[in-house]
Amino acid sequence: MRIPKNDEYVGKIVEFLGGGKVKIEKKDGTCIICRIVGRIRAKKIQIRMNDYVLIKPWSIEPDKGDIIWRYIQADFGILQRNNLI
């Protein structure tokens, strides 16, 4: 399991927008548009509605970012204990 670093955070997928982009809700309630990076697509990792993912925001546009990790059901307890979700 991967814990967020300084510039990364955890979000929940709320809507698929098409073209490899999704709308993600952060812990504070704001939404961000993120793209699914090629590494996740190449490994054919299934990303579904209400999944928790790790996001790295873009430096030039902080309201957009990349999905770099998908958390599985077993990771939810650890995320809750660390107050990340």
DOTIPA-956975 format. One line per 2 residues: number of its first residue (from 1); for each residue x, y, z of N, C-alpha, C. Coordinates in steps of 0.1 Angstrom, whole numbers. Layout:
BEGIN
NUM	X,Y,Z,X,Y,Z,X,Y,Z ~ ... .
***
This chain:
BEGIN
1	8,-12,0,0,0,0,9,12,0 ~ 4,23,-7,12,35,-8,5,46,0 .
3	13,53,9,8,64,16,11,77,9 ~ 2,87,9,5,99,1,17,107,7 .
5	24,113,-2,36,121,1,31,135,3 ~ 40,145,3,37,159,6,27,165,-4 .
7	29,162,-17,21,169,-27,10,159,-33 ~ 7,148,-26,-3,138,-31,-14,138,-21 .
9	-26,133,-25,-37,131,-16,-46,121,-21 ~ -55,116,-13,-65,105,-16,-78,112,-20 .
11	-85,106,-30,-98,111,-34,-107,99,-38 ~ -120,102,-40,-129,92,-43,-135,95,-57 .
13	-136,85,-66,-141,87,-79,-156,89,-78 ~ -161,100,-84,-176,102,-84,-182,102,-98 .
15	-174,104,-109,-179,104,-122,-168,101,-133 ~ -172,93,-143,-163,91,-154,-167,101,-165 .
17	-157,108,-171,-159,118,-181,-156,114,-195 ~ -150,103,-196,-146,98,-210,-132,102,-213 .
19	-126,95,-223,-112,99,-227,-102,97,-217 ~ -104,88,-207,-94,85,-197,-94,95,-186 .
21	-105,103,-185,-106,113,-174,-117,110,-165 ~ -115,113,-152,-125,111,-142,-126,123,-133 .
23	-138,124,-126,-140,135,-116,-138,129,-103 ~ -130,135,-94,-127,129,-81,-130,139,-70 .
25	-136,135,-60,-139,143,-48,-128,141,-38 ~ -123,152,-33,-112,152,-23,-119,151,-9 .
27	-111,149,1,-116,148,15,-124,161,19 ~ -119,173,15,-125,185,19,-138,188,11 .
29	-142,180,1,-154,181,-6,-153,188,-20 ~ -141,193,-23,-139,199,-36,-136,188,-46 .
31	-139,191,-59,-137,181,-70,-126,185,-79 ~ -119,176,-84,-108,178,-93,-109,168,-105 .
33	-105,173,-117,-105,164,-129,-91,158,-130 ~ -91,144,-131,-79,137,-132,-79,128,-144 .
35	-67,125,-149,-66,115,-160,-60,102,-154 ~ -63,91,-161,-57,78,-157,-44,77,-165 .
37	-33,76,-158,-20,76,-164,-18,63,-172 ~ -9,63,-181,-7,51,-190,-2,39,-183 .
39	5,41,-171,10,29,-164,-2,21,-159 ~ -12,28,-154,-24,21,-149,-32,14,-160 .
41	-33,21,-171,-40,16,-183,-33,4,-189 ~ -19,4,-189,-11,-7,-195,-13,-19,-187 .
43	-14,-18,-173,-15,-29,-165,-30,-34,-164 ~ -39,-27,-171,-53,-30,-171,-59,-31,-157 .
45	-56,-21,-149,-61,-20,-135,-75,-15,-137 ~ -85,-22,-131,-99,-17,-132,-101,-6,-122 .
47	-106,5,-127,-110,16,-118,-125,18,-119 ~ -132,18,-108,-147,18,-108,-152,30,-100 .
49	-165,33,-100,-171,43,-92,-169,40,-78 ~ -167,50,-70,-165,50,-55,-152,43,-51 .
51	-143,41,-60,-129,36,-56,-122,48,-50 ~ -113,45,-41,-104,55,-36,-91,54,-43 .
53	-85,65,-47,-73,66,-55,-64,76,-50 ~ -51,75,-53,-41,84,-49,-39,94,-61 .
55	-39,107,-58,-38,117,-68,-26,126,-67 ~ -19,129,-78,-8,138,-78,-13,150,-86 .
57	-15,162,-80,-19,173,-88,-8,179,-97 ~ -13,185,-108,-3,191,-117,2,204,-111 .
59	15,207,-114,21,219,-108,16,232,-114 ~ 12,231,-127,8,243,-134,-7,246,-133 .
61	-15,235,-131,-29,236,-129,-33,227,-117 ~ -34,233,-105,-37,225,-93,-51,219,-93 .
63	-60,224,-102,-74,218,-102,-75,206,-111 ~ -63,201,-116,-62,189,-124,-51,181,-119 .
65	-51,168,-122,-41,159,-117,-41,145,-124 ~ -32,137,-119,-31,123,-124,-34,113,-113 .
67	-41,102,-117,-43,91,-108,-31,82,-109 ~ -24,80,-97,-12,72,-97,-13,59,-90 .
69	-24,57,-82,-25,45,-74,-40,43,-72 ~ -44,30,-72,-58,26,-68,-57,18,-55 .
71	-65,22,-45,-65,14,-33,-75,3,-34 ~ -72,-9,-28,-81,-20,-28,-89,-20,-14 .
73	-99,-28,-13,-108,-29,-2,-100,-31,11 ~ -90,-39,11,-82,-42,23,-74,-29,28 .
75	-72,-20,20,-65,-7,24,-73,3,31 ~ -87,1,30,-96,12,35,-94,14,50 .
77	-92,3,58,-90,4,72,-77,12,76 ~ -67,10,68,-54,17,71,-56,32,67 .
79	-63,35,56,-66,49,53,-74,56,63 ~ -84,49,69,-93,55,79,-85,57,92 .
81	-76,48,96,-68,50,108,-59,62,107 ~ -54,64,95,-45,75,92,-52,88,89 .
83	-66,88,90,-74,99,87,-72,105,73 ~ -71,96,63,-69,101,49,-82,101,42 .
85	-92,93,46,-105,93,40,-116,97,50 .
***
